């Protein structure tokens, strides 16, 4: 291995940037590849155009965004940043095919750090395809990166700590937030008090958000959720109802609310398509979907490939930073840029911080654990796979007729055959299979990714020919 050869990092979010900065600390060059026009990932990227102020973003978030930028600037002499660049998949041995600046290029590597993040978990319900129905991360992107209001009168539905955060951001941006509907009960959250004390500042920040919502008379309902969305050409109203402990909606107590947009957030799924194409072994988890099997340095079974951040399991930005640093530290140790004693001392300090974050996050994971009742929101004619227009009835019929795994379900219904390769529908389809009792076979639930991961435009193909 050439000592000065750059480490290739896929993803310029918290974990990828932290890895590059740690490598830079030990004078190891890296190439950071990201599909966005700015580093930071979805959470810390910030506005994509100039603005004099950011009144809708809290001070903690702005400090974190500034810290990420500083981390990069302090080590930029060792970082080759490739923005607006997509990785299409592996191309030969230890080489990647890229879509870069309107051209197809390749990038070779000796060590590879995958920091590809996550994507949102879709939960189909009647009307979920209407314009104005958005996933919670998409709502955040509009107000944080695009500096636009997603709607004038909005409600938020789903589960987890992102709900109050986005509600506060929307209100500060001038949106009329008519209600926030958390699927789990408050009693379930109260049981996680000990876990939440692992990160007291974050817990206090959460309490502050709830206080802000109360001060501005934004109702927050525990044990409630979406039933359906209605509108002629775009969203006009939603129906919400109380949920029981299994997240089964009580339709007798449903109510209709007029809105022009909603944010829906029932969790995220690790983005592992590239890791799978590269031959990294994975395992299933209920919270994060399929995640890579890694050692305590976040090294995979492919001994030159690391996976860090939300693509290795959903623990949030602070944990992602720790994981990027640990992977980079291990590479520095292998290259002889740091002694074993110094590396161990540094790693132990980072892992203690990572452990506290994990215990905090696991508390929220238990509180927000998906319940089967939410699978009953979709009706027979509700589209589940947007690419192929496969309906809930088609999936149910196939499972009743004996389908026991996603691959066969794909063959029967065409789910996962579109351009998104199952990112939208596969998690929901897998939950249906598990509900039917097909959760013992480890091969039940993965739609294998196809090369290329993103469609290649015809203009590129003309250049190749």
Secondary structure, 3 states (H helix, E strand, C coil): CCCCCCEEEECCCHHHHHHHHHHHHCCCCEEEECCCCCCCHHHHCCCCCCCCCCCCCCHHHHHHHHHHHHHHHCCHHHEEEECCEEEEEECCCCEEEEEECCEEEEEECCCEEECCCEEECCCCCCCCCCCCEEEHHHHHHHHHCCCCCCCCEEEEEECCCHHHHHHHHHHHCCCEEEEEEECCCHHHHHCCHHHHHHHHHHHHHHHHHHHHHHHCCCCEEECEEEEEEECCCCCCEEEEEEECCCCCECHHHCEEEECCEEEEECCEEECCHHHHHCCCCEEEECCCEEEECCCCCCECCCCCEEECHHHHCCCCHHHHHHHHHHHHHHHHHHCCCCCHHHHHHHHHHHHHHHHHHHHHHHHHHHHCCCCHHHHHCCCCCCEEECCCCEEHHHHHHHHHCCCCCHHHHHHHHCCCCCCCCCCCCHHHHHHHHHHCCCCCCCCCCCCCCCCCCCCCCHHHHHHHC
